[in-house]
C-alpha cells in the first residue's frame, strides 16, 4: 500500500470526526476542535494529492467521509437504519474501491515525461 493512500484514508477518518463535530458541538472548545479537525483533514488530503490523481483522491475521501459518517450516526447516535441506506452506502463504497483499483500509478517511464502541449 502506498503511503499516500494511507494519507487519503487518514483524511477521510478525520473528516468523519469534524462532520460529527458540526452536528454535536455546543461549547466553544468543541467548535475549536471541530475547526482544527477540518483544517487537519484538508491538510492531509492536500499532501496526498501531491502524488495521486486529484479526482480519484477526492472521490475516495468523500466516500469514506459519507459512509463513515452514516455508520457512526447509526451506531453511536441512533439515527434511523434502513436497508436502502445500507445498499446505497455499499454502492458508494463499491464505487470508491473501483476507482482506486482502476487508477494507474505513473510508471518510471511516464512519470517524467513533459506535458503534451502542442503535440500532434
The first five atom37 places (N, CA, C, CB, O) and aatype in JSON, in Angstrom:
{
  "aatype": [20, 20, 20, 20, 20, 20, 20, 20, 20, 20, 20, 20, 20, 20, 20, 20, 20, 20, 20, 20, 20, 20, 20, 20, 20, 20, 20, 20, 20, 20, 20, 20, 20, 20, 20, 20, 20, 20, 20, 20, 20, 20, 20, 20, 20, 20, 20, 20, 20, 20, 20, 20, 20, 20, 20, 20, 20, 20, 20, 20, 20, 20, 20, 20, 20, 20, 20, 20, 20, 20, 20, 20, 20, 20, 20, 20, 20, 20, 20, 20, 20, 20, 20, 20, 20, 20, 20, 20, 20, 20, 20, 20, 20, 20, 20, 20, 20, 20, 20, 20, 20, 20, 20, 20, 20, 20, 20, 20, 20, 20, 20, 20, 20, 20, 20, 20, 20, 20, 20, 20],
  "atom_mask": [
    [1, 1, 1, 1, 1],
    [1, 1, 1, 1, 1],
    [1, 1, 1, 1, 1],
    [1, 1, 1, 1, 1],
    [1, 1, 1, 1, 1],
    [1, 1, 1, 1, 1],
    [1, 1, 1, 1, 1],
    [1, 1, 1, 1, 1],
    [1, 1, 1, 1, 1],
    [1, 1, 1, 1, 1],
    [1, 1, 1, 1, 1],
    [1, 1, 1, 1, 1],
    [1, 1, 1, 1, 1],
    [1, 1, 1, 1, 1],
    [1, 1, 1, 1, 1],
    [1, 1, 1, 1, 1],
    [1, 1, 1, 1, 1],
    [1, 1, 1, 1, 1],
    [1, 1, 1, 1, 1],
    [1, 1, 1, 1, 1],
    [1, 1, 1, 1, 1],
    [1, 1, 1, 1, 1],
    [1, 1, 1, 1, 1],
    [1, 1, 1, 1, 1],
    [1, 1, 1, 1, 1],
    [1, 1, 1, 1, 1],
    [1, 1, 1, 1, 1],
    [1, 1, 1, 1, 1],
    [1, 1, 1, 1, 1],
    [1, 1, 1, 1, 1],
    [1, 1, 1, 1, 1],
    [1, 1, 1, 1, 1],
    [1, 1, 1, 1, 1],
    [1, 1, 1, 1, 1],
    [1, 1, 1, 1, 1],
    [1, 1, 1, 1, 1],
    [1, 1, 1, 1, 1],
    [1, 1, 1, 1, 1],
    [1, 1, 1, 1, 1],
    [1, 1, 1, 1, 1],
    [1, 1, 1, 1, 1],
    [1, 1, 1, 1, 1],
    [1, 1, 1, 1, 1],
    [1, 1, 1, 1, 1],
    [1, 1, 1, 1, 1],
    [1, 1, 1, 1, 1],
    [1, 1, 1, 1, 1],
    [1, 1, 1, 1, 1],
    [1, 1, 1, 1, 1],
    [1, 1, 1, 1, 1],
    [1, 1, 1, 1, 1],
    [1, 1, 1, 1, 1],
    [1, 1, 1, 1, 1],
    [1, 1, 1, 1, 1],
    [1, 1, 1, 1, 1],
    [1, 1, 1, 1, 1],
    [1, 1, 1, 1, 1],
    [1, 1, 1, 1, 1],
    [1, 1, 1, 1, 1],
    [1, 1, 1, 1, 1],
    [1, 1, 1, 1, 1],
    [1, 1, 1, 1, 1],
    [1, 1, 1, 1, 1],
    [1, 1, 1, 1, 1],
    [1, 1, 1, 1, 1],
    [1, 1, 1, 1, 1],
    [1, 1, 1, 1, 1],
    [1, 1, 1, 1, 1],
    [1, 1, 1, 1, 1],
    [1, 1, 1, 1, 1],
    [1, 1, 1, 1, 1],
    [1, 1, 1, 1, 1],
    [1, 1, 1, 1, 1],
    [1, 1, 1, 1, 1],
    [1, 1, 1, 1, 1],
    [1, 1, 1, 1, 1],
    [1, 1, 1, 1, 1],
    [1, 1, 1, 1, 1],
    [1, 1, 1, 1, 1],
    [1, 1, 1, 1, 1],
    [1, 1, 1, 1, 1],
    [1, 1, 1, 1, 1],
    [1, 1, 1, 1, 1],
    [1, 1, 1, 1, 1],
    [1, 1, 1, 1, 1],
    [1, 1, 1, 1, 1],
    [1, 1, 1, 1, 1],
    [1, 1, 1, 1, 1],
    [1, 1, 1, 1, 1],
    [1, 1, 1, 1, 1],
    [1, 1, 1, 1, 1],
    [1, 1, 1, 1, 1],
    [1, 1, 1, 1, 1],
    [1, 1, 1, 1, 1],
    [1, 1, 1, 1, 1],
    [1, 1, 1, 1, 1],
    [1, 1, 1, 1, 1],
    [1, 1, 1, 1, 1],
    [1, 1, 1, 1, 1],
    [1, 1, 1, 1, 1],
    [1, 1, 1, 1, 1],
    [1, 1, 1, 1, 1],
    [1, 1, 1, 1, 1],
    [1, 1, 1, 1, 1],
    [1, 1, 1, 1, 1],
    [1, 1, 1, 1, 1],
    [1, 1, 1, 1, 1],
    [1, 1, 1, 1, 1],
    [1, 1, 1, 1, 1],
    [1, 1, 1, 1, 1],
    [1, 1, 1, 1, 1],
    [1, 1, 1, 1, 1],
    [1, 1, 1, 1, 1],
    [1, 1, 1, 1, 1],
    [1, 1, 1, 1, 1],
    [1, 1, 1, 1, 1],
    [1, 1, 1, 1, 1],
    [1, 1, 1, 1, 1],
    [1, 1, 1, 1, 1],
    [1, 1, 1, 1, 1]
  ],
  "atom_positions": [
    [[0.85, -1.18, 0.0], [0.0, 0.0, 0.0], [0.89, 1.24, 0.0], [-0.97, 0.0, 1.22], [1.86, 1.34, 0.76]],
    [[0.55, 2.14, -0.85], [1.26, 3.4, -1.0], [0.99, 4.29, 0.22], [0.84, 4.12, -2.31], [-0.14, 4.38, 0.68]],
    [[2.03, 4.95, 0.73], [1.85, 5.81, 1.9], [0.91, 6.97, 1.63], [3.2, 6.35, 2.37], [0.27, 7.49, 2.54]],
    [[0.82, 7.39, 0.37], [-0.08, 8.49, 0.03], [-1.54, 8.07, 0.13], [0.22, 9.01, -1.38], [-2.4, 8.87, 0.48]],
    [[-1.82, 6.8, -0.17], [-3.19, 6.31, 0.02], [-3.53, 6.24, 1.5], [-3.37, 4.92, -0.63], [-4.68, 6.47, 1.89]],
    [[-2.56, 5.93, 2.33], [-2.8, 5.95, 3.78], [-3.17, 7.35, 4.24], [-1.55, 5.45, 4.55], [-4.0, 7.51, 5.14]],
    [[-2.57, 8.36, 3.62], [-2.94, 9.74, 3.94], [-4.39, 10.03, 3.55], [-2.0, 10.73, 3.23], [-5.1, 10.72, 4.27]],
    [[-4.82, 9.5, 2.41], [-6.21, 9.69, 1.99], [-7.16, 9.06, 3.0], [-6.45, 9.09, 0.58], [-8.15, 9.67, 3.39]],
    [[-6.85, 7.84, 3.43], [-7.7, 7.16, 4.42], [-7.71, 7.93, 5.74], [-7.21, 5.72, 4.66], [-8.76, 8.07, 6.36]],
    [[-6.55, 8.43, 6.15], [-6.49, 9.22, 7.39], [-7.33, 10.49, 7.27], [-5.03, 9.58, 7.73], [-8.05, 10.85, 8.19]],
    [[-7.23, 11.16, 6.13], [-8.02, 12.38, 5.91], [-9.51, 12.06, 5.95], [-7.65, 13.03, 4.57], [-10.29, 12.85, 6.48]],
    [[-9.9, 10.93, 5.39], [-11.3, 10.52, 5.41], [-11.8, 10.25, 6.82], [-11.5, 9.3, 4.57], [-12.93, 10.62, 7.16]],
    [[-10.98, 9.61, 7.62], [-11.37, 9.34, 9.01], [-11.47, 10.64, 9.81], [-10.36, 8.38, 9.68], [-12.39, 10.82, 10.6]],
    [[-10.52, 11.53, 9.59], [-10.59, 12.84, 10.26], [-11.83, 13.6, 9.81], [-9.31, 13.67, 9.98], [-12.44, 14.32, 10.59]],
    [[-12.21, 13.44, 8.53], [-13.42, 14.09, 8.03], [-14.65, 13.62, 8.79], [-13.59, 13.83, 6.53], [-15.52, 14.42, 9.12]],
    [[-14.73, 12.33, 9.06], [-15.86, 11.8, 9.83], [-15.96, 12.52, 11.16], [-15.72, 10.27, 10.04], [-17.06, 12.89, 11.6]],
    [[-14.83, 12.73, 11.81], [-14.82, 13.38, 13.13], [-15.29, 14.83, 13.06], [-13.43, 13.32, 13.73], [-16.07, 15.26, 13.9]],
    [[-14.81, 15.59, 12.05], [-15.23, 17.0, 12.02], [-16.67, 17.16, 11.57], [-14.31, 17.79, 11.1], [-17.34, 18.11, 11.98]],
    [[-17.16, 16.26, 10.72], [-18.57, 16.34, 10.32], [-19.47, 16.06, 11.52], [-18.87, 15.34, 9.18], [-20.49, 16.72, 11.71]],
    [[-19.09, 15.08, 12.33], [-19.86, 14.81, 13.55], [-19.77, 16.0, 14.49], [-19.34, 13.52, 14.26], [-20.74, 16.35, 15.16]],
    [[-18.6, 16.63, 14.55], [-18.44, 17.83, 15.37], [-19.35, 18.95, 14.94], [-17.02, 18.29, 15.32], [-19.83, 19.71, 15.78]],
    [[-19.61, 19.08, 13.64], [-20.52, 20.13, 13.16], [-21.92, 19.96, 13.75], [-20.6, 20.11, 11.63], [-22.59, 20.94, 14.08]],
    [[-22.34, 18.72, 13.89], [-23.69, 18.45, 14.39], [-23.79, 18.5, 15.91], [-24.17, 17.1, 13.9], [-24.81, 18.93, 16.45]],
    [[-22.74, 18.08, 16.58], [-22.85, 17.86, 18.02], [-22.05, 18.84, 18.89], [-22.4, 16.49, 18.33], [-22.05, 18.7, 20.11]],
    [[-21.4, 19.82, 18.3], [-20.64, 20.78, 19.1], [-21.57, 21.82, 19.72], [-19.56, 21.48, 18.23], [-22.43, 22.38, 19.04]],
    [[-21.38, 22.05, 21.01], [-22.17, 23.06, 21.72], [-21.28, 24.14, 22.32], [-23.01, 22.4, 22.82], [-21.57, 25.33, 22.2]],
    [[-20.21, 23.74, 22.96], [-19.32, 24.68, 23.64], [-18.27, 25.22, 22.66], [-18.63, 24.01, 24.85], [-18.02, 24.62, 21.61]],
    [[-17.68, 26.36, 23.02], [-16.7, 26.99, 22.14], [-15.51, 26.09, 21.88], [-16.24, 28.3, 22.73], [-15.0, 26.07, 20.76]],
    [[-15.05, 25.34, 22.88], [-13.87, 24.48, 22.71], [-14.19, 23.29, 21.79], [-13.37, 23.98, 24.08], [-13.3, 22.78, 21.11]],
    [[-15.45, 22.85, 21.76], [-15.83, 21.8, 20.82], [-15.8, 22.33, 19.38], [-17.24, 21.26, 21.16], [-15.41, 21.62, 18.46]],
    [[-16.21, 23.59, 19.22], [-16.14, 24.21, 17.89], [-14.69, 24.41, 17.45], [-16.87, 25.55, 17.89], [-14.37, 24.22, 16.28]],
    [[-13.82, 24.78, 18.38], [-12.4, 24.94, 18.05], [-11.82, 23.6, 17.62], [-11.61, 25.51, 19.27], [-11.09, 23.53, 16.63]],
    [[-12.16, 22.53, 18.35], [-11.68, 21.2, 17.98], [-12.21, 20.8, 16.59], [-12.12, 20.17, 19.03], [-11.48, 20.22, 15.79]],
    [[-13.47, 21.1, 16.33], [-14.06, 20.79, 15.02], [-13.31, 21.52, 13.91], [-15.54, 21.17, 15.0], [-13.02, 20.92, 12.87]],
    [[-13.01, 22.78, 14.11], [-12.29, 23.56, 13.1], [-10.87, 23.03, 12.91], [-12.25, 25.05, 13.5], [-10.38, 22.97, 11.79]],
    [[-10.21, 22.65, 14.01], [-8.87, 22.06, 13.9], [-8.91, 20.74, 13.13], [-8.26, 21.84, 15.29], [-8.03, 20.47, 12.32]],
    [[-9.93, 19.92, 13.39], [-10.07, 18.66, 12.66], [-10.31, 18.92, 11.18], [-11.21, 17.83, 13.25], [-9.75, 18.23, 10.32]],
    [[-11.15, 19.9, 10.88], [-11.43, 20.25, 9.48], [-10.14, 20.67, 8.78], [-12.48, 21.38, 9.41], [-9.85, 20.2, 7.68]],
    [[-9.39, 21.55, 9.41], [-8.14, 22.04, 8.8], [-7.14, 20.9, 8.63], [-7.53, 23.15, 9.66], [-6.48, 20.81, 7.59]],
    [[-7.02, 20.04, 9.63], [-6.05, 18.95, 9.52], [-6.48, 17.94, 8.46], [-5.87, 18.25, 10.87], [-5.64, 17.37, 7.77]],
    [[-7.78, 17.72, 8.33], [-8.28, 16.81, 7.3], [-7.88, 17.29, 5.91], [-9.8, 16.68, 7.4], [-7.4, 16.52, 5.09]],
    [[-8.09, 18.58, 5.65], [-7.74, 19.11, 4.34], [-6.23, 19.2, 4.14], [-8.36, 20.47, 4.15], [-5.75, 19.04, 3.02]],
    [[-5.47, 19.45, 5.2], [-4.02, 19.47, 5.09], [-3.5, 18.09, 4.67], [-3.38, 19.89, 6.43], [-2.67, 17.98, 3.77]],
    [[-4.0, 17.05, 5.33], [-3.58, 15.69, 5.0], [-4.03, 15.33, 3.58], [-4.16, 14.67, 6.02], [-3.29, 14.69, 2.84]],
    [[-5.24, 15.75, 3.21], [-5.74, 15.5, 1.86], [-4.85, 16.16, 0.8], [-7.18, 16.0, 1.73], [-4.55, 15.56, -0.23]],
    [[-4.45, 17.39, 1.04], [-3.58, 18.11, 0.1], [-2.24, 17.39, -0.05], [-3.36, 19.56, 0.58], [-1.72, 17.28, -1.16]],
    [[-1.7, 16.89, 1.06], [-0.44, 16.14, 0.99], [-0.6, 14.89, 0.12], [0.04, 15.75, 2.4], [0.3, 14.54, -0.65]],
    [[-1.74, 14.21, 0.25], [-1.98, 13.01, -0.55], [-2.11, 13.35, -2.02], [-3.23, 12.28, -0.06], [-1.66, 12.59, -2.88]],
    [[-2.73, 14.49, -2.32], [-2.95, 14.87, -3.72], [-1.67, 15.28, -4.43], [-3.95, 16.01, -3.78], [-1.66, 15.41, -5.66]],
    [[-0.59, 15.48, -3.7], [0.67, 15.82, -4.34], [1.2, 14.67, -5.19], [1.7, 16.2, -3.29], [1.97, 14.9, -6.13]],
    [[0.81, 13.45, -4.87], [1.35, 12.29, -5.59], [0.28, 11.4, -6.21], [2.18, 11.48, -4.66], [0.63, 10.42, -6.87]],
    [[-0.97, 11.71, -6.03], [-2.05, 10.87, -6.54], [-3.0, 11.71, -7.39], [-2.82, 10.19, -5.39], [-3.03, 12.93, -7.26]],
    [[-3.77, 11.07, -8.27], [-4.73, 11.81, -9.1], [-5.81, 12.47, -8.24], [-5.37, 10.88, -10.14], [-6.47, 11.8, -7.44]],
    [[-5.98, 13.75, -8.41], [-6.86, 14.51, -7.52], [-8.32, 14.06, -7.59], [-6.78, 15.98, -7.84], [-8.98, 14.01, -6.56]],
    [[-8.83, 13.74, -8.76], [-10.23, 13.33, -8.87], [-10.49, 12.04, -8.11], [-10.63, 13.16, -10.34], [-11.5, 11.92, -7.42]],
    [[-9.6, 11.08, -8.24], [-9.76, 9.81, -7.54], [-9.6, 10.0, -6.04], [-8.75, 8.77, -8.05], [-10.38, 9.45, -5.25]],
    [[-8.62, 10.78, -5.64], [-8.39, 11.05, -4.22], [-9.63, 11.69, -3.6], [-7.16, 11.95, -4.01], [-10.06, 11.3, -2.52]],
    [[-10.18, 12.68, -4.28], [-11.34, 13.37, -3.73], [-12.55, 12.45, -3.65], [-11.68, 14.59, -4.58], [-13.31, 12.51, -2.68]],
    [[-12.74, 11.59, -4.65], [-13.84, 10.63, -4.61], [-13.69, 9.66, -3.45], [-13.93, 9.87, -5.93], [-14.66, 9.36, -2.75]],
    [[-12.49, 9.16, -3.24], [-12.24, 8.24, -2.13], [-12.44, 8.96, -0.8], [-10.81, 7.64, -2.21], [-13.07, 8.42, 0.11]],
    [[-11.92, 10.15, -0.69], [-12.04, 10.96, 0.54], [-13.5, 11.2, 0.9], [-11.32, 12.31, 0.36], [-13.9, 10.97, 2.04]],
    [[-14.29, 11.65, -0.06], [-15.7, 11.93, 0.24], [-16.49, 10.65, 0.47], [-16.34, 12.73, -0.89], [-17.44, 10.64, 1.25]],
    [[-16.1, 9.58, -0.21], [-16.76, 8.29, 0.02], [-16.55, 7.78, 1.43], [-16.28, 7.26, -0.98], [-17.48, 7.33, 2.08]],
    [[-15.31, 7.87, 1.89], [-15.0, 7.46, 3.27], [-15.77, 8.33, 4.25], [-13.48, 7.54, 3.55], [-16.36, 7.83, 5.21]],
    [[-15.77, 9.62, 4.01], [-16.47, 10.54, 4.9], [-17.96, 10.3, 4.95], [-16.2, 11.95, 4.5], [-18.56, 10.29, 6.02]],
    [[-18.57, 10.12, 3.78], [-20.01, 9.91, 3.71], [-20.42, 8.59, 4.35], [-20.49, 9.96, 2.27], [-21.31, 8.55, 5.2]],
    [[-19.77, 7.52, 3.95], [-20.1, 6.21, 4.5], [-19.8, 6.16, 6.0], [-19.32, 5.11, 3.77], [-20.62, 5.67, 6.78]],
    [[-18.65, 6.65, 6.39], [-18.28, 6.62, 7.8], [-19.19, 7.44, 8.68], [-16.87, 7.1, 7.97], [-19.55, 7.02, 9.78]],
    [[-19.58, 8.62, 8.2], [-20.48, 9.47, 8.98], [-21.84, 8.8, 9.14], [-20.65, 10.84, 8.3], [-22.43, 8.86, 10.22]],
    [[-22.34, 8.16, 8.1], [-23.61, 7.44, 8.2], [-23.53, 6.28, 9.18], [-24.04, 6.94, 6.84], [-24.46, 6.06, 9.97]],
    [[-22.45, 5.53, 9.13], [-22.28, 4.4, 10.05], [-22.21, 4.89, 11.49], [-21.02, 3.6, 9.69], [-22.87, 4.34, 12.36]],
    [[-21.41, 5.93, 11.75], [-21.29, 6.46, 13.11], [-22.62, 7.03, 13.59], [-20.2, 7.55, 13.17], [-23.01, 6.8, 14.73]],
    [[-23.31, 7.76, 12.72], [-24.62, 8.31, 13.1], [-25.59, 7.2, 13.49], [-25.21, 9.13, 11.96], [-26.35, 7.34, 14.45]],
    [[-25.57, 6.1, 12.75], [-26.49, 4.99, 13.04], [-26.09, 4.24, 14.3], [-26.54, 4.03, 11.86], [-26.93, 3.98, 15.16]],
    [[-24.81, 3.89, 14.43], [-24.37, 3.06, 15.55], [-24.22, 3.83, 16.86], [-23.07, 2.41, 15.21], [-24.53, 3.3, 17.92]],
    [[-23.75, 5.07, 16.78], [-23.45, 5.82, 18.01], [-24.59, 6.75, 18.4], [-22.18, 6.63, 17.82], [-24.92, 6.86, 19.58]],
    [[-25.19, 7.42, 17.42], [-26.17, 8.45, 17.74], [-27.61, 8.03, 17.47], [-25.87, 9.68, 16.95], [-28.52, 8.85, 17.59]],
    [[-27.83, 6.77, 17.12], [-29.18, 6.25, 17.0], [-30.0, 6.76, 15.83], [-29.91, 6.54, 18.22], [-31.23, 6.77, 15.89]],
    [[-29.34, 7.19, 14.76], [-30.07, 7.6, 13.56], [-30.82, 6.39, 12.99], [-29.11, 8.21, 12.49], [-30.47, 5.25, 13.27]],
    [[-31.83, 6.66, 12.2], [-32.65, 5.58, 11.66], [-31.82, 4.68, 10.74], [-33.85, 6.14, 10.89], [-30.9, 5.13, 10.06]],
    [[-32.17, 3.4, 10.75], [-31.5, 2.39, 9.95], [-32.47, 1.9, 8.89], [-30.99, 1.21, 10.85], [-33.64, 1.64, 9.18]],
    [[-32.0, 1.78, 7.67], [-32.82, 1.16, 6.63], [-31.91, 0.38, 5.69], [-33.64, 2.23, 5.85], [-30.73, 0.71, 5.51]],
    [[-32.48, -0.65, 5.1], [-31.69, -1.45, 4.18], [-31.35, -0.67, 2.91], [-32.44, -2.73, 3.82], [-30.32, -0.93, 2.28]],
    [[-32.21, 0.27, 2.52], [-31.88, 1.11, 1.37], [-30.66, 1.98, 1.65], [-33.07, 2.0, 1.0], [-29.81, 2.17, 0.78]],
    [[-30.57, 2.5, 2.88], [-29.4, 3.3, 3.25], [-28.14, 2.45, 3.19], [-29.58, 3.9, 4.68], [-27.11, 2.88, 2.66]],
    [[-28.22, 1.23, 3.71], [-27.07, 0.32, 3.68], [-26.71, -0.02, 2.23], [-27.37, -0.97, 4.48], [-25.53, -0.08, 1.88]],
    [[-27.72, -0.25, 1.4], [-27.48, -0.56, -0.01], [-26.72, 0.57, -0.7], [-28.81, -0.83, -0.73], [-25.74, 0.33, -1.41]],
    [[-27.17, 1.79, -0.49], [-26.52, 2.91, -1.17], [-25.14, 3.22, -0.6], [-27.4, 4.15, -1.08], [-24.26, 3.67, -1.34]],
    [[-24.93, 2.99, 0.68], [-23.59, 3.14, 1.24], [-22.67, 2.08, 0.63], [-23.61, 3.01, 2.79], [-21.52, 2.38, 0.28]],
    [[-23.17, 0.84, 0.5], [-22.38, -0.22, -0.12], [-22.08, 0.11, -1.58], [-23.11, -1.57, -0.02], [-20.97, -0.15, -2.06]],
    [[-23.05, 0.69, -2.27], [-22.84, 1.1, -3.66], [-21.77, 2.19, -3.74], [-24.16, 1.6, -4.28], [-20.91, 2.16, -4.63]],
    [[-21.83, 3.13, -2.82], [-20.82, 4.2, -2.77], [-19.43, 3.61, -2.52], [-21.18, 5.21, -1.66], [-18.47, 3.98, -3.19]],
    [[-19.33, 2.7, -1.55], [-18.04, 2.09, -1.25], [-17.53, 1.26, -2.43], [-18.15, 1.21, -0.01], [-16.32, 1.25, -2.69]],
    [[-18.43, 0.58, -3.13], [-18.01, -0.18, -4.31], [-17.44, 0.76, -5.37], [-19.2, -0.99, -4.89], [-16.45, 0.42, -6.03]],
    [[-18.05, 1.92, -5.54], [-17.53, 2.89, -6.49], [-16.17, 3.42, -6.09], [-18.5, 4.04, -6.63], [-15.29, 3.59, -6.93]],
    [[-16.01, 3.69, -4.81], [-14.72, 4.18, -4.3], [-13.63, 3.13, -4.5], [-14.83, 4.56, -2.81], [-12.54, 3.44, -4.96]],
    [[-13.95, 1.89, -4.16], [-12.97, 0.81, -4.34], [-12.66, 0.62, -5.82], [-13.5, -0.52, -3.73], [-11.5, 0.43, -6.2]],
    [[-13.69, 0.69, -6.66], [-13.48, 0.57, -8.1], [-12.58, 1.66, -8.64], [-14.8, 0.6, -8.83], [-11.68, 1.38, -9.45]],
    [[-12.8, 2.89, -8.21], [-11.94, 3.99, -8.65], [-10.49, 3.77, -8.24], [-12.44, 5.31, -8.08], [-9.57, 4.02, -9.02]],
    [[-10.3, 3.29, -7.03], [-8.94, 3.06, -6.57], [-8.28, 1.94, -7.38], [-8.93, 2.7, -5.08], [-7.09, 2.02, -7.7]],
    [[-9.05, 0.92, -7.71], [-8.48, -0.2, -8.46], [-8.11, 0.16, -9.89], [-9.45, -1.35, -8.47], [-7.14, -0.37, -10.44]],
    [[-8.87, 1.06, -10.51], [-8.59, 1.39, -11.91], [-7.67, 2.59, -12.07], [-9.87, 1.65, -12.64], [-7.29, 2.93, -13.19]],
    [[-7.3, 3.23, -10.97], [-6.38, 4.37, -11.04], [-4.97, 3.83, -11.2], [-6.5, 5.28, -9.79], [-4.48, 3.07, -10.37]],
    [[-4.34, 4.25, -12.27], [-2.99, 3.77, -12.57], [-1.96, 4.72, -11.98], [-2.78, 3.62, -14.08], [-2.07, 5.94, -12.1]],
    [[-0.97, 4.13, -11.36], [0.16, 4.93, -10.89], [1.1, 5.16, -12.06], [0.9, 4.23, -9.71], [1.25, 4.29, -12.92]],
    [[1.73, 6.32, -12.11], [2.67, 6.55, -13.21], [3.86, 5.6, -13.11], [3.16, 8.01, -13.2], [4.37, 5.33, -12.03]],
    [[4.27, 5.11, -14.25], [5.46, 4.25, -14.28], [6.7, 5.13, -14.32], [5.42, 3.28, -15.5], [6.6, 6.35, -14.49]],
    [[7.84, 4.53, -14.17], [9.09, 5.29, -14.21], [9.27, 5.96, -15.56], [10.29, 4.37, -13.91], [9.86, 7.03, -15.66]],
    [[8.75, 5.33, -16.62], [8.9, 5.9, -17.96], [8.0, 7.1, -18.18], [8.61, 4.84, -19.02], [8.4, 8.07, -18.82]],
    [[6.77, 7.06, -17.64], [5.81, 8.13, -17.9], [5.82, 9.22, -16.84], [4.43, 7.57, -18.02], [5.26, 10.29, -17.06]],
    [[6.43, 8.97, -15.71], [6.38, 9.94, -14.62], [7.12, 11.23, -14.95], [6.97, 9.33, -13.37], [6.73, 12.3, -14.48]],
    [[8.16, 11.16, -15.75], [8.97, 12.34, -16.02], [8.79, 12.9, -17.43], [10.41, 12.01, -15.81], [9.58, 13.73, -17.88]],
    [[7.75, 12.46, -18.13], [7.5, 12.98, -19.46], [6.94, 14.39, -19.37], [6.54, 12.08, -20.24], [6.15, 14.68, -18.48]],
    [[7.35, 15.28, -20.28], [6.78, 16.63, -20.27], [5.31, 16.59, -20.69], [7.58, 17.57, -21.22], [4.86, 15.63, -21.31]],
    [[4.58, 17.63, -20.33], [3.17, 17.73, -20.7], [3.04, 17.69, -22.22], [2.54, 19.02, -20.13], [3.97, 18.07, -22.94]],
    [[1.91, 17.25, -22.69], [1.7, 17.07, -24.13], [1.19, 18.35, -24.78], [0.71, 15.94, -24.38], [0.22, 18.32, -25.53]],
    [[1.83, 19.47, -24.51], [1.43, 20.74, -25.12], [1.93, 20.78, -26.55], [1.98, 21.93, -24.31], [3.11, 20.56, -26.82]],
    [[1.02, 21.08, -27.45], [1.39, 21.24, -28.84], [1.79, 19.97, -29.55], [2.49, 22.2, -28.94], [2.29, 20.02, -30.67]],
    [[1.6, 18.83, -28.92], [1.94, 17.56, -29.55], [0.79, 17.16, -30.45], [2.25, 16.45, -28.5], [-0.37, 17.16, -30.03]],
    [[1.11, 16.8, -31.69], [0.03, 16.41, -32.6], [0.09, 14.94, -32.91], [0.09, 17.2, -33.88], [-0.74, 14.43, -33.67]]
  ]
}
